[in-house]
Amino acid sequence: MRKHCLNKKGTFRERVVSVVKAIPRGETLTYGEVALRAGHAKAARAVGAIMRTNTDKSVPCHRVVAKVGIGGYNGLKGKKKKLLREEGVAV
């Protein structure tokens, strides 16, 4: 594991998951905003990779969107849009 991925608050993946779990229903953050809050401002693509491989249903990864548009959702862009609309997010 790379040295920069570790700190007192866990791995980058753990911090990303923690940030995403804290996104309230009906709100979104961009991949870049999640990366910044997780401690690596330039790691938006890494956040996308983490969300793409997420299988934990308690992580609301549909609330993480692209800076322009909504981005993917494990290959199901239409499902992401539907979930966001159900939460009251204008997409």
C-alpha positions in Angstrom: 0.0 0.0 0.0 1.3 3.5 -0.8 2.5 5.5 2.1 0.3 8.6 1.1 -2.9 6.5 1.4 -2.5 6.0 5.2 -3.1 8.4 8.0 -4.6 8.4 11.4 -8.1 8.4 9.9 -7.7 5.3 7.7 -7.0 4.6 4.1 -8.2 6.9 1.3 -10.9 4.4 0.4 -12.2 4.4 4.0 -12.2 8.2 4.1 -14.1 8.3 0.7 -16.7 5.8 2.0 -17.1 7.8 5.2 -17.6 11.1 3.2 -20.1 9.5 0.9 -22.1 7.9 3.7 -22.4 11.4 5.2 -24.1 12.9 2.1 -27.7 13.6 3.2 -30.6 12.3 1.2 -31.6 14.7 -1.5 -28.0 16.2 -1.8 -25.0 15.4 -3.9 -21.3 16.0 -4.0 -19.0 15.9 -7.1 -16.2 13.4 -7.3 -13.8 16.2 -6.8 -15.6 17.5 -3.7 -15.5 14.0 -2.2 -11.8 13.7 -3.0 -11.1 17.1 -1.3 -13.1 16.1 1.8 -11.2 12.8 1.9 -7.9 14.6 1.9 -6.7 14.4 -1.7 -8.1 17.3 -3.8 -6.8 15.9 -7.1 -8.1 12.4 -6.7 -11.5 12.7 -8.3 -10.8 9.9 -10.7 -9.8 7.6 -7.8 -13.1 8.5 -6.1 -14.9 7.4 -9.3 -13.0 4.1 -9.3 -13.9 3.5 -5.6 -17.5 4.2 -6.3 -17.5 2.1 -9.4 -16.4 -1.0 -7.5 -18.6 -0.3 -4.4 -21.0 -3.2 -3.5 -22.0 -2.0 -0.1 -25.6 -1.0 -0.2 -25.2 1.3 2.8 -22.9 3.6 0.7 -25.1 6.0 -1.3 -22.7 6.2 -4.2 -25.5 7.5 -6.5 -25.2 10.8 -4.6 -21.7 11.4 -6.1 -22.0 13.1 -9.4 -19.7 14.4 -12.1 -18.8 18.1 -12.2 -20.8 18.3 -15.5 -23.7 15.9 -15.7 -24.4 13.0 -13.3 -21.7 10.5 -14.2 -22.0 6.8 -14.1 -23.6 4.4 -11.7 -22.0 0.9 -12.0 -22.9 1.1 -15.7 -26.5 2.0 -15.0 -26.7 5.8 -15.6 -30.6 5.7 -15.9 -30.8 4.0 -12.5 -28.7 6.7 -10.9 -30.9 9.4 -12.4 -34.0 7.7 -11.1 -32.6 7.3 -7.6 -31.6 11.0 -7.5 -35.0 12.1 -8.7 -36.7 10.0 -6.1 -34.7 11.9 -3.5 -35.7 15.2 -4.9 -32.5 16.1 -6.7 -33.1 18.0 -10.0 -31.2 16.1 -12.7 
